């Protein structure tokens, strides 16, 4: 019996540490980084570089998430969405979480520096600092534009993937960063509307709390329009072809439908439905980029 209880405790602890890394968020970040790696090469990039870059970027992203748990533990404990997080509940101490985050960050940085290139290692570490320190410790508590400014850190993975393969910062990679940068506000503000009372309870200056829900709905609609325009840029500059243009147009039109409904005909479920679709939108958009890329390099492609 003692052995069984110890095994169950070990599994529970493992799950707590996994939860610290926000695996679903990190998975989306790593996907966009991975697509960046594929787009940076006309063929398939070096497998070893892809493996080291994927693991390194994932580890540093997980470290940033773990530090976020530590910094936000007080407000997490008071919010319905986050009250059961490991640090907020005391299942993992602050010291343990910081040590875990440092171990992930150090391992990820070394993997990137030695196995990929120094530029990618330093840019990824800078992204960790931007999210865990600049956004979480300062912007999040200082301004309702926190997610707009701080969203740059979360928009970096495609650039990191690109530099992992090429060792340089390219304009095409920056276009991918711009897409995620424009996508982040409508994505997050939809969730913030749904959780407005939670944020108000902890005095967090999210846009629905400081400016009201109607203002936030207008901002979501406007940023979604901006996102649609930004998504046209890869096609306009010749980075992508017709497959991307068609796929992105369909996805963006659907996102606009959600944003329009949220503004003018919302019910109690619309904000959360918009938030959930935004995740699908970004994930599928980057997969469309990938399909378009290899379709363009196919011998059967005719421009």
N, C-alpha and C positions, 0 to 999 in steps of 0.2 A: 504493500500500500504506500509506504513512504517513497519507494522508487517511482511509483506512478504519479504521486503528488509532485515530486521533484521534477519529473519530466514535463508535467503540465505547467509548472511554474516557469520552467525554462522556455517552453513554447510561448507562454504569455509574455515573458520578458523580451523574447525575440520579436514578437509582434509589436510591442511598445517601441522598441528601437526602430523597427521598420516604419512605424507610423510617424516617428520624428522626422523622417526624410520626405514626408508627403509624396509617396510613390506615384500617385496618379498625376500630380502636377509635374513631377520630375520626368515621368514617361513622356508627357507632351513636349517638354523642353528638349529632351533627348531626341525625340522624333524630328523636331525642326532642325536640330543640329545635324542629325544624320542626313536629312535631305540636303542641307547645306553642303555636306561633304560630297554627296553624289553629284550635285549640280556644279561643283567646282572642277569636275573632271569630265572630259568628253566621253571617256570610257568608264571603266570601274576603277576607283582609287585603290591604292595599296591596302590590302586586307589588314595588315598589322596596324597601320595608321588608323584605320576605321575602328578597329577593336580598342586600341589604347585611347583614342579620342572619345569614343562612346563611353567607356568606363570612367575615364578621367572627368569628363564633363558631368556625367551622372553623379559621381562621388562629390564633386564640389557643389553641385546643385542641392544634393541631399544635405550637405553640411550647412549651406545657407538656410535651408528649411529648418534644420534642427536648432540653429541659433535663433531663428524666428520664434520657435516654441519657448525658448528661454526668455527672450525679451518680452514676449506678449503673454506670459503665463498669468499675470494678474487679471488682465482683461479677458483672456480666454476662459478663466474660471467663472466669469460672470455672464458669459454669452451662451445662449442655448446651443448654437452650432458648434462651439469649441470647448464646452465645459468639461468634456470627458477626455481631452487630450492628455497624454502621459505625464507631462511636466505639470500642467494645471491641476491634475488629480493627485500628484505626488507619487505616482508609480515609478517615475524616473526623476531623480533629483536634478537640480540645476547644474551642479558640478559634474554629474555623470553625463548630462546632455552636452555640456560644453566640451568635455573630454572626448566624447563620441564625435562631435562636430569637428573638432581639431584633428582627430585621427583621420576622418574622411577627407578633410581638406588637404592635409599633408600628403596622404596617399594619392589623391587625385592630382595634386599639383606636380608631384614627382613623376607620376605616370605621363602626364602631358609634357613636362619639361624634357624628360629623357626619351620617351617613346614617340612623341609627336614633334613639337618644336617650342622654343621658349615664348614666342609671341602668343601662341594659343594658351599656354600655361598662365602667363601674366594677364591676358585679357579675361580668362575665366575667373581668376582670382579677383580681378577688379569687379567683375559682375557679382561675385559673392559679397564683396564689400558694399557694392551699390545696393543690393537687396537687404542684407542682414543689418547693415549699419545705417547707410544714408536713408533708405526707405523706412525700414522697420523702427529704428530708434528715433528718427527725426521727422521726416516728411509725413509719415503716417499720423503723427500726433500734432502736426503744425499747420497743415493746410488742406482744404478740400480738394486741391489739385494734386494731392499726394500720389494718386495712381497714375496721373498723366506724366508727372516728372519721374517718379520712381519706376514707371513701367519700362523705361529704357533698359534697366538691368534684366528684366524678363524677356526683352526682345533680342538679346544678344546671341542666343544659341546658334542661329543660322550663320552668323558671322564667325563664331567660334569653329563651327564645322568647316566653313570655307577656308579659314586660315590654317586649320589642321592639315588640309590637303595641299594648299598652295604656298603657305608660309607668308602670305601677304593679304592686305585688306583691299578688296575689290569693290567697285561701285555696285556690281550686281548683288553682292552680299549685303551691302547697305540698303538696297531696295527691299530685301527680305526682312531686314530689321525694321524698316519703315512700315511694312505691312503689319507686323506684330505690334509695333508701337501704336499704330492707329486702331488696331483691333482691341487693345487692352482696356481702354476706358468704357466702351459700350458693354464689353464682356463683364467687367467687374461692377460697374454701376447698376447693371440689372440685378446682380446678387445683392448689392447694397440696398436697393429698393426693397427687395424681399426681406432683408434683415435690418431694416431701418431702425426698428425699436431696440434691437440688440446694440447697435452702434450708439444710439442716443443714450442708452443706459450707462455706457462706459465713457461717455463724453468724447467719443472718437469723431473728429470732424470730417466724416464722409459727406459727399455732396448731398445726398437726400436729407441728412441731418441739418446741414448748414443752410442749404438753399431750397429745400423742399422737394417733394417727390415730382411735382409737375415740371419744375425746372430741370430736374435730373432726366426725366423722360425726353425733354426737348434736347438736352445735351446728348443723350444716347442716339437719338435720331440723326442729329447733325454729325456726330462722329461716325455713325454708320455710313452716311453719305460720303464723308471724307475717306473712310476705309475703301469704299467702292472705287473712288477715284484713284487712290494709291495702288489698288490692286491692278489697275490698268497699266501702270508704269512698266512692269516687266515686259508686257507685250509691245508697248509703244517704242521702247528702246531696243527691241529685237532680241531680248533675252529669252523669250518664250515664243511659242507658236499658237496655232489655232486651237489645239487641244486645251491648253491653259485658258485661252480667252473664253472658250465655250464653258468650261467647267467653272471658272471663277465667276463668270456672269450669272450662272444659275445659282451658285452658292450665295453670291452677294445680293441677288434679287430676293432670295428667301430670307436672308438676314434683314433686309430692308422691310420685308413684310412683317417680321416679328417686331422690329423697332416701331413701325407705323402703328401696329395694333397696340403696342405698349403705350404709345402716346395718345391715341385717339379712341381706342375701344378695348381697354384692358379689363381683365377680370382678376380675381385673386391669384390665379395661376400663371398669368402672362409673364411676369417678371422672371420667375424661375424657369419657365419654358424658354425665354429668350436667353437666359444664362446658359442653359444646357445646350441649346442649339449653337451658341457661339463656340463652344468647345468642339462640337462636330464640324462646324464651319472651318476652323483653323486646321484641324487634323486632316480633313478631306482636301482642303486647299493645298496643303503642302504635299499630299500624296498626288494630287493632280499635277503640281509642278514637277514631280518626279516622273510621272508617266509622260508628260509633255517633253521633258528633257530627253528621255531615251527614245521617244517616238521621233524626235527631231534628228537624232544621230543614227536612226535606223536607215539602212540602205533603201527602204521602201518609201521613205519620206520625200515628198516633193514640195519644195517651197514655192 
